[in-house]
Amino acid sequence: MSNYAIDIEDIKQAAAAISDKISATPLMSAPRLSELTGATIFVKYENMHPTGAFKERGALNKLMSLTPEERLNGVIAMSAGNHAQAVAYHSRLLGIPATIIMPTSTPIVKAENTRIHGAEVILYGESLAESATRARELANERELTFVHPYDDPAIIAGQGTVALEILAAAPDIDMIVAPIGGGGLISGIAIAAKALKPDIQIIGVEAALYPSYTNALGDTDLPVGGQTLAEGIAVKTIGERNFPIVRDLVSDIFIVDESEIEAAVNSYATLQRTMAEGAGAAGLAAVMAFPEFFKGKRVALVLSGGNIDARILASIMIRELERCERITSIRITTNDAPGLLGRVASRLGDLGANILEVSHRRLFLDVPAKGVSIDITIETRDATHTSEVIDALKQDGLAPQVLSSLRATS
């Protein structure tokens, strides 16, 4: 492994360097996820760091490696999220001035969270590539040390400490599944895990909109770009130091689409009672989407981060209820009559459906003059129950029309 940017000794040194400031995160069995997937699942809770993601490991290791002069001058990084907060957080604890360049499109809350940790935040550029260019310019102008989010030996070594902890807690693991963006996390994990257990499989997961490693490793030219829930791995340019490690040591790379990522975020929330951002849930998304590959294996999932907006999480959970037809919207158009709405509501109650929302329309031009249109959103036990409710309404002569768009498009 000496041909790579780091080796196992670098990762062990990183573990010693950061141990006083970063606590080992738990690796816990997940019986409900195991039942769901057919694999024996263990979850590595990297969402439990103070800033909510694994990025603290590499950021702190890099900062600890600086000379006294470099610490005095300060550091600069480019990031739209977790790396920014990790660098800012640990720079403040170490008394190192930090500047973070973030794209102008960065959500206000992420920029403010970074400022809270004491960093100077500069919004520049429409993309991370433009932010990176500006960061390197300022690094030269101000004599600052550039802290790359993934293509740096100290960063890779810090991230590799995840694997040391996994194998210390569960040495009989067959696979470690981790998300891939630029490649810092999975390359560090691969170096450490393969050195300690050569027969272990390292599995990477990319978002379908950002198959950068899939393209680089194969003959494919899949399009790269777009709005993804997994913004933490939405990377167009892979790391030069990471690539040979991924090429040689990562067994397989799976691609998951947006609906699969949403389902995994929801499963973490509902089955594990934990927060997972899109990138953090990518590993579980792959196991759920390709169960035959993982069936019967002892699998460690790296839940790399939990920084998801509460509004987005709520939307995902509602969308998943619609996908499994536990929430459904129906429209009943019929002749208007006193007490109609009450009778429909009572009938739904008798059928065991819970009414979430009602819209009672008489004055719209698409409704007959003597008619009425009622839009009702209901909650049921499952898809079978939903079908039973709709069939019963049809038998009552109400001719319900299903409106839920997700059922038609998923």
Secondary structure, DSSP 8 states (H G I E B T S, - for coil): -TTSS--HHHHHHHHHHHTTTS----EEE-HHHHHHHSSEEEEEEGGGSTTSBTHHHHHHHHHHT--HHHHHH-EEEE-SSHHHHHHHHHHHHHT--EEEEE-TTS-HHHHHHHHHTT-EEEE--SSHHHHHHHHHHHHHHHT-EE--SSSSHHHHHHHHHHHHHHHHH-TT--EEEEE-SSSHHHHHHHHHHHHH-TT-EEEEEEETT--HHHHHHSS------S--S-GGG--SS--TTTHHHHHHH--EEEEE-HHHHHHHHHHHHHHS-----TTTTHHHHHHHHSHHHHTT-EEEEEE-B----HHHHHHHHHHHHHHTTSEEEEEEEEE--TTHHHHHHHHHHHTT-EEEEEEEESS-TTS-TTEEEEEEEEE-SSHHHHHHHHHHHHHTT---EE--HHHHH-
